[in-house]
Amino acid sequence: MAKPDDRSDNVEKLQQSIQNTIRNFREGQDYLSEHADEISGEEKHQVEEKNARRLNSIRGFREEVKDEASEQQP
């Protein structure tokens, strides 16, 4: 038998994912600024691309939070 779909903590999990992604984004930005003279153009490009994906993920997570919150409203 399949487990019932328990979505009661989805908003909490999504918010944690947002916080983790924001932290990783900031670490990427800090890395770029702290090591600007030491890293190659390719490495800089990779970190910038990864941070762009992180920003897209954050937007997506926030949309999911809105959807989940509206579904939990009585």
C-alpha positions as CSV (number, residue, x, y, z in Angstrom):
1,M,0.0,0.0,0.0
2,A,1.3,3.5,-0.9
3,K,2.0,6.0,1.8
4,P,-0.6,8.7,2.1
5,D,0.5,12.1,0.7
6,D,1.5,14.1,3.7
7,R,2.2,17.6,2.5
8,S,1.9,19.3,5.9
9,D,5.6,20.1,6.2
10,N,6.3,21.0,2.5
11,V,6.4,24.8,3.2
12,E,8.9,24.3,6.0
13,K,11.1,22.0,3.7
14,L,10.9,24.5,0.9
15,Q,11.8,27.4,3.2
16,Q,14.8,25.4,4.4
17,S,15.8,24.8,0.7
18,I,15.5,28.5,0.1
19,Q,17.8,29.3,3.0
20,N,20.4,26.7,2.0
21,T,20.4,28.0,-1.6
22,I,20.8,31.6,-0.5
23,R,23.7,30.6,1.7
24,N,25.3,28.8,-1.2
25,F,24.7,31.8,-3.5
26,R,26.4,34.1,-0.9
27,E,29.3,31.7,-0.5
28,G,29.8,31.7,-4.3
29,Q,29.7,35.5,-4.4
30,D,32.1,35.7,-1.5
31,Y,34.4,33.3,-3.2
32,L,34.4,35.4,-6.4
33,S,35.2,38.6,-4.5
34,E,37.8,37.1,-2.2
35,H,39.7,35.2,-4.9
36,A,39.1,37.5,-7.9
37,D,42.9,37.8,-8.6
38,E,43.5,34.0,-8.2
39,I,40.9,32.2,-10.2
40,S,40.8,31.6,-13.9
41,G,38.2,33.1,-16.2
42,E,36.7,29.6,-16.7
43,E,36.3,29.1,-12.9
44,K,34.8,32.5,-12.5
45,H,32.3,31.7,-15.3
46,Q,31.4,28.4,-13.7
47,V,30.7,30.0,-10.3
48,E,28.6,32.8,-12.0
49,E,26.6,30.2,-13.9
50,K,26.0,28.2,-10.8
51,N,24.8,31.3,-9.0
52,A,22.5,32.1,-11.8
53,R,21.0,28.6,-11.5
54,R,20.7,29.2,-7.7
55,L,18.7,32.4,-8.3
56,N,16.4,30.5,-10.6
57,S,15.9,27.8,-8.0
58,I,15.2,30.4,-5.3
59,R,12.4,31.9,-7.5
60,G,11.0,28.5,-8.2
61,F,11.1,27.5,-4.5
62,R,9.3,30.7,-3.6
63,E,6.6,30.0,-6.2
64,E,6.2,26.5,-4.7
65,V,5.8,28.0,-1.2
66,K,3.0,30.2,-2.4
67,D,1.3,27.3,-4.1
68,E,1.6,25.1,-1.0
69,A,0.5,27.8,1.3
70,S,-2.6,28.5,-0.8
71,E,-3.4,24.8,-0.9
72,Q,-3.2,24.5,2.9
73,Q,-5.7,27.3,3.4
74,P,-9.1,26.0,4.4
